[in-house]
């Protein structure tokens, strides 16, 4: 392979910068050298090539035809070199997105499907903030959230995920089939002091059911929905639970819905700031949540 006959690369770089700026002074500022050094490099290049590259005018450099031809070649070459260096040296950027939601939604609906997001977007680190208390979607505390409510939050995009219906549920081991039998069983309550919405609880249910002799103040009380579900699966009593969050247990027969009535709670929404409607990372997490089985888009 024959050796390339190239002039000094420093001289070529000095010439390309001077040609682009049409100024030795500005080229010197870009390359962090003196204007005199730029002029020396260009003159040395002209001597090597045997052609004039510039018409030197007061306060301006004007390319000759030979200079223009060389400048076009060098500009393309340096652009290609710069792109290749950036490509090879770039560290893959990662972005963390914090999703705020209730503990039950996180554990019982989302966590089994995190692999879908990881496979589709390995550069996104998902952080889950589990709380019943709404937090600021300020990009610091959280970026995106799943909330239950009426879907009206100023400044936020709200997309409905699924309805939130509450049903009595218990283990089939209790052999419970009629609401009239309910007073003979323990009630399982979920109460969280941080919840801001009016709770759908046994008090509300009893107002509709009117079961004689039912004491809705008695029973087991949990501050975590997942614990209430576990107690119901363990045949410790009858829970009033969001049907959407116990679909697996109902489908597998570990829980049954022995009777009604069914109560309508506030739906779940995916919310994120209007200002980040087109944020690629937000959209990636949004698309993942919308594709998770059990959401509105898959019902």
VENSUL-V544651 format. One record per residue. N is the residue number from 1. RES is the residue in three letters. OMEGA is omega as a letter, one per 20 degrees, with the letter a starting at -180 (999 if undefined). D_FIRST is the distance of its C-alpha to the first C-alpha in whole Angstrom. Layout:
# VENSUL-V544651
N/RES/OMEGA/D_FIRST + N/RES/OMEGA/D_FIRST
This chain:
# VENSUL-V544651
1/UNK/a/0 + 2/UNK/r/4 + 3/UNK/r/7 + 4/UNK/r/9 + 5/UNK/a/12 + 6/UNK/r/15 + 7/UNK/r/19 + 8/UNK/r/21 + 9/UNK/r/21 + 10/UNK/r/24 + 11/UNK/r/25 + 12/UNK/a/24 + 13/UNK/r/26 + 14/UNK/r/29 + 15/UNK/a/28 + 16/UNK/r/28 + 17/UNK/r/31 + 18/UNK/r/33 + 19/UNK/a/32 + 20/UNK/a/33 + 21/UNK/a/36 + 22/UNK/a/37 + 23/UNK/r/38 + 24/UNK/a/37 + 25/UNK/a/40 + 26/UNK/r/39 + 27/UNK/r/35 + 28/UNK/r/36 + 29/UNK/r/38 + 30/UNK/a/36 + 31/UNK/r/33 + 32/UNK/r/36 + 33/UNK/r/36 + 34/UNK/r/38 + 35/UNK/r/38 + 36/UNK/r/38 + 37/UNK/r/34 + 38/UNK/a/33 + 39/UNK/r/34 + 40/UNK/a/32 + 41/UNK/a/29 + 42/UNK/r/30 + 43/UNK/r/31 + 44/UNK/r/28 + 45/UNK/r/25 + 46/UNK/r/27 + 47/UNK/r/27 + 48/UNK/a/23 + 49/UNK/a/23 + 50/UNK/r/26 + 51/UNK/r/28 + 52/UNK/a/31 + 53/UNK/a/30 + 54/UNK/r/34 + 55/UNK/a/37 + 56/UNK/r/39 + 57/UNK/r/43 + 58/UNK/r/45 + 59/UNK/r/44 + 60/UNK/r/41 + 61/UNK/r/38 + 62/UNK/a/37 + 63/UNK/r/34 + 64/UNK/r/33 + 65/UNK/r/31 + 66/UNK/r/28 + 67/UNK/a/29 + 68/UNK/r/30 + 69/UNK/r/26 + 70/UNK/a/24 + 71/UNK/a/27 + 72/UNK/r/26 + 73/UNK/a/23 + 74/UNK/r/23 + 75/UNK/r/26 + 76/UNK/a/24 + 77/UNK/a/21 + 78/UNK/r/24 + 79/UNK/r/26 + 80/UNK/r/23 + 81/UNK/a/22 + 82/UNK/r/26 + 83/UNK/r/26 + 84/UNK/r/24 + 85/UNK/r/25 + 86/UNK/r/29 + 87/UNK/a/28 + 88/UNK/a/26 + 89/UNK/a/29 + 90/UNK/r/32 + 91/UNK/a/35 + 92/UNK/a/36 + 93/UNK/r/40 + 94/UNK/r/43 + 95/UNK/r/46 + 96/UNK/r/50 + 97/UNK/r/52 + 98/UNK/r/56 + 99/UNK/r/58 + 100/UNK/r/62 + 101/UNK/r/64 + 102/UNK/r/67 + 103/UNK/a/67 + 104/UNK/r/68 + 105/UNK/r/66 + 106/UNK/a/63 + 107/UNK/a/64 + 108/UNK/a/66 + 109/UNK/a/63 + 110/UNK/a/60 + 111/UNK/a/59 + 112/UNK/a/58 + 113/UNK/r/56 + 114/UNK/r/54 + 115/UNK/r/51 + 116/UNK/r/51 + 117/UNK/a/50 + 118/UNK/a/47 + 119/UNK/a/45 + 120/UNK/a/45 + 121/UNK/a/44 + 122/UNK/a/43 + 123/UNK/a/43 + 124/UNK/r/46 + 125/UNK/a/49 + 126/UNK/r/52 + 127/UNK/a/55 + 128/UNK/r/59 + 129/UNK/a/62 + 130/UNK/a/65 + 131/UNK/r/68 + 132/UNK/a/71 + 133/UNK/r/71 + 134/UNK/r/69 + 135/UNK/a/66 + 136/UNK/r/65 + 137/UNK/a/62 + 138/UNK/a/60 + 139/UNK/r/57 + 140/UNK/r/58 + 141/UNK/r/61 + 142/UNK/a/59 + 143/UNK/a/57 + 144/UNK/a/59 + 145/UNK/r/62 + 146/UNK/a/64 + 147/UNK/r/68 + 148/UNK/a/71 + 149/UNK/a/73 + 150/UNK/r/74 + 151/UNK/a/70 + 152/UNK/r/71 + 153/UNK/a/70 + 154/UNK/r/69 + 155/UNK/a/65 + 156/UNK/r/64 + 157/UNK/r/63 + 158/UNK/r/65 + 159/UNK/a/64 + 160/UNK/r/66 + 161/UNK/r/65 + 162/UNK/r/68 + 163/UNK/a/72 + 164/UNK/a/74 + 165/UNK/a/77 + 166/UNK/a/79 + 167/UNK/r/80 + 168/UNK/a/83 + 169/UNK/r/81 + 170/UNK/r/81 + 171/UNK/r/81 + 172/UNK/r/82 + 173/UNK/r/84 + 174/UNK/r/86 + 175/UNK/a/88 + 176/UNK/a/88 + 177/UNK/a/89 + 178/UNK/a/92 + 179/UNK/r/92 + 180/UNK/r/95 + 181/UNK/a/94 + 182/UNK/a/92 + 183/UNK/r/94 + 184/UNK/a/94 + 185/UNK/r/91 + 186/UNK/r/89 + 187/UNK/r/87 + 188/UNK/a/83 + 189/UNK/r/83 + 190/UNK/r/79 + 191/UNK/r/80 + 192/UNK/a/78 + 193/UNK/a/79 + 194/UNK/a/76 + 195/UNK/a/76 + 196/UNK/a/77 + 197/UNK/r/78 + 198/UNK/a/81 + 199/UNK/r/81 + 200/UNK/a/81 + 201/UNK/a/84 + 202/UNK/r/87 + 203/UNK/r/89 + 204/UNK/a/88 + 205/UNK/a/87 + 206/UNK/r/91 + 207/UNK/r/92 + 208/UNK/a/91 + 209/UNK/a/92 + 210/UNK/r/95 + 211/UNK/a/95 + 212/UNK/r/99 + 213/UNK/a/99 + 214/UNK/r/95 + 215/UNK/a/95 + 216/UNK/r/91 + 217/UNK/a/91 + 218/UNK/r/91 + 219/UNK/r/88 + 220/UNK/a/85 + 221/UNK/r/83 + 222/UNK/r/79 + 223/UNK/a/77 + 224/UNK/a/74 + 225/UNK/a/74 + 226/UNK/r/72 + 227/UNK/r/74 + 228/UNK/r/77 + 229/UNK/a/75 + 230/UNK/r/75 + 231/UNK/r/79 + 232/UNK/r/79 + 233/UNK/r/77 + 234/UNK/r/79 + 235/UNK/r/82 + 236/UNK/a/83 + 237/UNK/a/85 + 238/UNK/a/84 + 239/UNK/r/81 + 240/UNK/a/81 + 241/UNK/r/77 + 242/UNK/a/75 + 243/UNK/a/74 + 244/UNK/a/71 + 245/UNK/r/70 + 246/UNK/a/72 + 247/UNK/a/70 + 248/UNK/a/69 + 249/UNK/r/72 + 250/UNK/a/74 + 251/UNK/a/72 + 252/UNK/r/72 + 253/UNK/r/75 + 254/UNK/r/75 + 255/UNK/r/77 + 256/UNK/r/80 + 257/UNK/a/81 + 258/UNK/a/85 + 259/UNK/r/86 + 260/UNK/j/86 + 261/UNK/r/86 + 262/UNK/a/83 + 263/UNK/r/82 + 264/UNK/r/80 + 265/UNK/r/78 + 266/UNK/a/75 + 267/UNK/r/72 + 268/UNK/r/69 + 269/UNK/r/66 + 270/UNK/a/63 + 271/UNK/r/63 + 272/UNK/a/60 + 273/UNK/r/60 + 274/UNK/a/60 + 275/UNK/a/58 + 276/UNK/a/55 + 277/UNK/a/56 + 278/UNK/r/52 + 279/UNK/a/50 + 280/UNK/a/48 + 281/UNK/r/49 + 282/UNK/a/52 + 283/UNK/r/52 + 284/UNK/r/50 + 285/UNK/r/53 + 286/UNK/a/55 + 287/UNK/r/53 + 288/UNK/a/53 + 289/UNK/a/57 + 290/UNK/a/58 + 291/UNK/r/56 + 292/UNK/r/58 + 293/UNK/r/61 + 294/UNK/r/64 + 295/UNK/a/63 + 296/UNK/a/65 + 297/UNK/a/62 + 298/UNK/r/62 + 299/UNK/999/66
